[in-house]
């Protein structure tokens, strides 16, 4: 097990953590003193993951940033999503930028690539999935007591700038928007996904 090392500079008093043993301050170059350590938890991909039941899958529809994709995959894997559909121009888990923020989750989860997200959602609806979209102008304001369907669920996340394809939104059974209290009307796409994904996961705990 690795330890987090917490140093403080004797000169400028900078206090910071590191995974590596250090002798000089990164800010001023002066001597450091090791103040404390803490053991770090490690990923355990050997145990059988606890998937959300009925299954939750995600559609990443033209998400342009590989870093956002990696963050979404990491959160979705932790939340128990069973599959990720990578659509359109969305970078796949094979992209090195995805790995930078997925931190290994991209190697352990189930995913597939689909060039046309609209055709995909129509197929999934025929298979019995309920389709939820997440959009800044969604018709339903999210709140924690929203009823989650018993059927398998698809969560659609769209492009960072243009949002979800309007034709795809027409196929959604529900389009959620997150409550915003500040001047900004939206969150980073990976943060927005995380808010809903972890809520779904918590609601499904037996």
C-alpha positions as CSV (number, residue, x, y, z in Angstrom):
1,X,0.0,0.0,0.0
2,X,1.3,3.4,-0.9
3,X,1.5,6.3,1.5
4,X,0.6,10.0,1.0
5,X,3.5,12.1,2.3
6,X,2.7,15.5,3.7
7,X,5.6,18.0,3.7
8,X,6.1,21.5,5.0
9,X,8.8,23.9,3.8
10,X,11.0,25.3,6.7
11,X,11.4,28.6,4.8
12,X,8.2,29.6,2.9
13,X,6.0,27.4,5.1
14,X,4.3,25.8,2.0
15,X,2.4,22.6,3.2
16,X,1.6,20.1,0.5
17,X,1.2,16.3,-0.2
18,X,3.3,14.1,-2.5
19,X,3.5,10.5,-3.4
20,X,7.3,10.7,-3.8
21,X,10.0,11.3,-1.2
22,X,11.2,14.9,-1.6
23,X,14.0,17.0,0.0
24,X,13.5,20.5,-1.4
25,X,10.5,22.8,-1.7
26,X,9.0,23.0,-5.2
27,X,8.2,26.7,-4.6
28,X,11.4,28.1,-3.1
29,X,13.9,25.2,-3.1
30,X,14.4,25.3,0.7
31,X,14.6,22.3,3.0
32,X,11.4,20.3,3.7
33,X,10.2,18.5,6.8
34,X,7.9,15.4,6.6
35,X,5.0,16.3,8.8
36,X,2.8,13.2,8.5
37,X,1.8,10.3,6.3
38,X,-1.4,8.5,5.5
39,X,-2.1,5.1,3.8
40,X,-3.8,5.4,0.4
41,X,-6.6,3.0,-0.6
42,X,-5.9,1.1,-3.8
43,X,-8.3,0.0,-6.5
44,X,-9.6,-3.5,-6.2
45,X,-10.7,-4.8,-9.6
46,X,-10.4,-8.4,-8.5
47,X,-13.7,-8.3,-6.6
48,X,-16.9,-8.6,-8.6
49,X,-18.3,-5.1,-9.2
50,X,-21.8,-4.3,-7.8
51,X,-23.8,-3.1,-10.8
52,X,-27.0,-1.1,-10.6
53,X,-30.1,-3.2,-11.0
54,X,-32.0,-3.0,-13.2
55,X,-29.1,-2.0,-15.3
56,X,-28.1,1.6,-16.0
57,X,-26.1,2.3,-19.2
58,X,-24.8,5.6,-20.5
59,X,-24.6,7.1,-24.0
60,X,-21.8,9.6,-24.5
61,X,-23.1,11.5,-27.6
62,X,-20.4,13.6,-29.2
63,X,-18.6,14.5,-26.0
64,X,-15.5,16.1,-27.5
65,X,-13.0,16.1,-24.6
66,X,-11.0,13.0,-23.9
67,X,-10.4,14.2,-20.3
68,X,-14.2,14.6,-19.8
69,X,-14.8,11.1,-21.2
70,X,-12.2,9.6,-18.9
71,X,-13.7,11.3,-15.9
72,X,-17.2,10.1,-16.9
73,X,-16.0,6.5,-17.3
74,X,-14.2,6.6,-13.9
75,X,-17.3,7.9,-12.1
76,X,-19.7,5.6,-14.0
77,X,-17.6,2.5,-13.2
78,X,-17.6,3.5,-9.5
79,X,-21.4,4.1,-9.6
80,X,-22.1,0.6,-11.1
81,X,-23.1,1.5,-14.7
82,X,-23.0,-1.7,-16.7
83,X,-22.1,-0.4,-20.2
84,X,-21.0,2.8,-22.0
85,X,-22.0,3.6,-25.6
86,X,-19.4,5.8,-27.1
87,X,-21.0,7.7,-30.0
88,X,-20.1,10.1,-32.8
89,X,-16.9,12.1,-32.2
90,X,-16.6,11.0,-28.6
91,X,-13.0,9.6,-28.0
92,X,-13.0,5.9,-27.1
93,X,-11.3,4.4,-24.0
94,X,-8.4,3.6,-26.3
95,X,-7.5,7.3,-26.6
96,X,-4.5,8.2,-24.3
97,X,-6.3,11.3,-23.1
98,X,-9.1,9.2,-21.7
99,X,-6.7,7.1,-19.7
100,X,-5.3,10.2,-18.1
101,X,-8.5,10.9,-16.1
102,X,-10.1,7.4,-16.1
103,X,-7.1,6.1,-14.1
104,X,-7.6,2.4,-15.1
105,X,-11.4,2.3,-15.1
106,X,-11.3,2.4,-18.9
107,X,-9.7,-1.0,-19.0
108,X,-12.3,-2.7,-16.7
109,X,-15.6,-1.5,-18.0
110,X,-17.9,-2.6,-20.8
111,X,-18.1,-0.3,-23.8
112,X,-18.9,-0.2,-27.5
113,X,-18.7,2.4,-30.3
114,X,-21.7,3.6,-32.3
115,X,-21.4,6.2,-35.0
116,X,-25.1,7.2,-34.9
117,X,-26.6,7.8,-31.4
118,X,-30.1,8.4,-32.7
119,X,-30.3,4.9,-34.3
120,X,-28.9,3.5,-31.1
121,X,-31.5,5.0,-28.8
122,X,-34.3,3.9,-31.0
123,X,-32.9,0.4,-30.9
124,X,-32.5,0.5,-27.1
125,X,-36.1,1.7,-26.7
126,X,-37.3,-1.2,-28.7
127,X,-35.4,-3.5,-26.3
128,X,-37.3,-2.0,-23.3
129,X,-34.9,0.7,-22.0
130,X,-36.2,3.9,-20.6
131,X,-34.3,6.9,-22.0
132,X,-33.3,9.8,-19.8
133,X,-31.5,12.9,-21.2
134,X,-29.4,15.4,-19.2
135,X,-29.6,18.9,-20.6
136,X,-29.4,22.5,-19.4
137,X,-32.9,23.2,-20.8
138,X,-34.4,20.0,-19.6
139,X,-38.2,20.0,-19.0
140,X,-37.8,18.3,-15.5
141,X,-35.9,19.9,-12.7
142,X,-33.9,17.2,-10.9
143,X,-34.8,16.6,-7.3
144,X,-33.8,13.6,-5.1
145,X,-37.3,12.2,-4.9
146,X,-37.8,11.7,-8.7
147,X,-39.1,8.2,-9.2
148,X,-36.6,5.9,-10.9
149,X,-38.2,3.4,-13.4
150,X,-38.0,-0.3,-12.7
151,X,-37.0,-0.9,-16.3
152,X,-33.4,-0.7,-17.5
153,X,-32.3,2.9,-17.9
154,X,-30.2,4.8,-20.4
155,X,-28.7,8.1,-19.4
156,X,-27.7,10.4,-22.4
157,X,-24.9,12.9,-22.1
158,X,-24.3,15.3,-25.0
159,X,-21.7,17.6,-26.4
160,X,-20.1,20.2,-24.1
161,X,-21.0,23.2,-26.4
162,X,-24.1,22.1,-28.4
163,X,-25.7,19.8,-25.9
164,X,-27.7,16.7,-26.8
165,X,-28.9,16.3,-30.4
166,X,-32.4,17.7,-30.6
167,X,-33.7,14.7,-32.5
168,X,-32.3,12.5,-29.8
169,X,-34.0,14.6,-27.1
170,X,-37.4,13.9,-28.8
171,X,-36.8,10.2,-28.1
172,X,-36.2,10.7,-24.4
173,X,-38.9,9.7,-21.9
174,X,-37.5,12.3,-19.5
175,X,-35.1,15.2,-19.9
176,X,-33.5,16.4,-16.6
177,X,-31.9,19.6,-15.8
178,X,-29.8,20.2,-12.7
179,X,-30.7,23.2,-10.4
180,X,-28.4,26.1,-10.7
181,X,-28.2,28.9,-8.1
182,X,-25.3,30.9,-9.6
183,X,-24.9,33.0,-12.7
184,X,-23.7,30.0,-14.8
185,X,-26.4,27.9,-16.3
186,X,-24.4,24.7,-16.7
187,X,-21.8,22.4,-15.2
188,X,-18.9,20.6,-16.8
189,X,-20.3,17.6,-18.5
190,X,-18.4,15.1,-16.4
191,X,-19.5,16.8,-13.2
192,X,-23.2,16.8,-14.3
193,X,-23.0,13.1,-15.2
194,X,-21.4,12.4,-11.8
195,X,-24.2,14.1,-9.9
196,X,-26.9,12.0,-11.6
197,X,-24.8,8.8,-11.7
198,X,-24.1,8.7,-8.0
199,X,-27.7,9.7,-7.2
200,X,-28.9,6.7,-9.3
201,X,-26.4,4.4,-7.6
202,X,-27.4,5.6,-4.1
203,X,-31.1,5.2,-4.9
204,X,-30.5,1.6,-6.0
205,X,-28.7,0.5,-2.8
206,X,-30.7,-2.4,-1.3
